[in-house]
Amino acid sequence: MNKIDLAFTPALEQSRLIRNKEVSPLELVQLYLERIQQLDTQLGSYFTVIADLALADAKAKTEQLSRSDTSDLPPFFGVPISIKDLNPVVDVPCSYGSPVLRNQVATYDDGVVTRIRRGGFIILGKTATSELGSFPYTEPPGFPPARNPWNLDYTPGGSSGGAAASLAAGLCAIAQGSDGGGSIRGPAFCCGLVGIKPSRGRVSYAPLGDRQNGIASNGPLARTVADAAALLDVMSGYITGDPYWLPDPDPSFLAAASLRPDRLRIAFSTEIAPVGEASPVCQQPVLETVKLLEEMGHAVEPGCPDFNGLVEPFKIVWQAGVAAAGIPKEALGPMNAWLADRICDAGEYLRAVAQMQAIARQIVAFFDNVDVLVLPVYMHPTIRVGEWADLTPEETLPKLVHWVAPCPPFNASGQPSIAIPTGFDANGLPLGIQLVGRPAAEATIISLAAQIEAAKPWIQHRPAFGL
């Protein structure tokens, strides 16, 4: 296997190669560090690369491999991963996409990072995010913009844009991201990847309690459904003191990826209230998937929850995340500074939370008679880097709300959703869909996504960048 093929090999296959001693952790880390050095100045996918720490870990794991029974190794022993720069990694800078925090070194591992280490991964570095994770593009002030490896003129999405760009370009084997309004699913859509936003309570936010009343969750970005499912297995689980929790899956999410789903009741829509119809380019993947699902024997009918009334309370809860960061307004970029000026008082915030939760109940109730909902990920294709940079915040906000409209409702409701790639637009950029499941039903959408993936394989596609 040549080096480029190895760089794009799925993480589970890399794990198998390591266990069979066909490749070493050190070889993999050296390969990815070389690619990062060669390519990331153009891509902007990493804020921080921890080459020395990654090499030391890789050398130790390679030595351990030479004297260990591989059957006792954790599932992703020696596989290189990237961590989003909203999640602290001990002794590594954690900027949260803010230049004033660029040199702030974390004193602890985030809970999800601890689980990732236990899974055997080797951390390559911290990937780029939008300022405070606020936006669906990754162009934080004071940092180079992250770019889409399928076409460098376009964004990889956000706020997990660096994670998606690094993975799509072959600069890591698999990636950790987080999603508070589409921040995993959007970058997966933009970069041709699989991305899972888990159910509320599936992945701990330790040592914090939660993120903005539970709308955000850590989750995986991967090349295949099986890789994403296996990383979700690693990430999942209760940590003492969590405000939300779910029982461990049985069987595992990885096992669900190999199970053919029963005949499912599936709804679909290309219209998102109150913003309207998705663009024809983003409608087409939904309609093509519906036809495929019917051919597979699933019961498919049009339908969608009513999201009217959700936008305003969700915006208030989202804006509160800017205030919670505690960064002076003069140190924020124009959009976040404008949002900070609009922060409400405690009473308005609590009323917004109550309103959001009431609408979330209605969204979940829709699934009493539906197993899975098929929707666009975003309302129109990927935007160019800097496309909205010259707009005022007042002009930008409605564009943001419209583009990402299919995603935030399920952050509000806490339901699981998976984004999967389906094809390309006229600019050669990936397109995809999202599958939304009932609360705690990740296994169902993973199983269905794997069935779609088997019928329409994607893994053979790679961007020309870096080949």
Steps between C-alpha positions, in 0.01 A plus 500: 500500500645839400514792741207690349276193515604444861419862590143449373453154647206482745595505867366150573708361217805686633434339838493157334827570318661604829380186679630285216830691520475598135547865598615661824351791693827686441473457122145634501582802717805583288287474185235739630752746641674509161170567326408771749835670447466481121135593461352681798647840422252504209216330689505668844346196667721492812554777753760296691699191401656313791762311302733427792223366723349296215836349405581413861162329539544320167846374595372372834204325336722350230729362769200369694374331184824307464457335840120486551222260423298707252172348618519711817552833324231772496298523177689782331847429636750718314253668264558877453211738576444876512323689781294815444639811667191543716606196706792530743795262466738518795822696439379614155371849411120527476396819321124443449560683171587824680839667445504629859500137620750378240772431758275376782628152587242253631560351844274197452356263243136549406287196589463397137878531452554264794273244334679547166834433666355186663392389154867485403510800268804722447416872494662692213383849596214747540284582199367838395160622614301816452534759777342341811350238270229749404479474121452250213824609332850500648650846453587621852669842523874473550528155338520387138162381371449127474440389142318213335740243348248428221536863386721738696284799408219359717446456873516157668210618718507563870541501778678162462641624168862422578409148613314431175764660278784309664317169463382556143854598395664195659665691786358266767326163504185613684391814687316618809255785461211663683156612390287772659296587191641291218873534570576134424233434239571817300874439460425135414267628226756752371791253497341169400521323836284312748416704810290403800332736744415263785198510727510730800671314783680251276841668524604669823604865514708437812644681682231753402134431563368559149516750217220757477217296648604185321485620141865406429666160482839358415500249217700330224598593146617208288544362149253214551189430704680216682790729597259764633303239693813352655628842609159574651534177699831631635361846582177384663423439864401658827756687709412562864298818541368528141164681491375272220583138428390205292553125542785345307395373157430130458632396256777750441465772240768328294293181509195701389693609190511138385134422574242533226214714634146371520240660275491856629236773493683791340384858445674749277485868415689757296314787667601638839252727675518793524779560244350311205628253241861393468675590176443253215860381534440404865153360434632250248705284744194467724274395213756254364542349847124468540483301176783274621331445837175402327692250288647358821149431628462778756168683540566857389260795512537880495487668838694721740459649847388861529801713594312830507579702810839340558732748329478786749540303825777291346685817395481630858644178643769496228595864563533428871799280418687812391436668836594183688850509347580811703709663226483883486292620207790704365701175461226325299448498126226726362226237489556367852543854635163591350344188651654585838335842483164328457534263795180486699442507874455183706122513486490523121751217475291271722186583306684413179612168647144418605365590156770294327422201721128524430561495123750218547222289654295551185794400283556179695127420492516489119714188539228309683399369157830536315832317544722724287471841335700578184590868449756716324800582716513861382260703288745579221848387395828598661593869501833653401761598758420860597173503306320687777803682643401842364145482633389664822403271789136598444532380139696187589270360770200418277734335250643281776154408629378409152806293396512278809123480561467116481749444783421701819155349567663173601748673726195647672324162521816305590441241226775314313577586139753373249621681188616283210638595157305423184666675204637828366373836383604683182807644676626153591406550865335221700128480567317289756199438720430456869308220666332594830397234750289471810663602830781258591451310171845549351510129416204536262643787298847343498357176366300684233797720404715190458233345277501813281881506500514138382261578214682821402865468613691823558841397635660494154457879463792723598569868435777567249667724759790315659502200263 
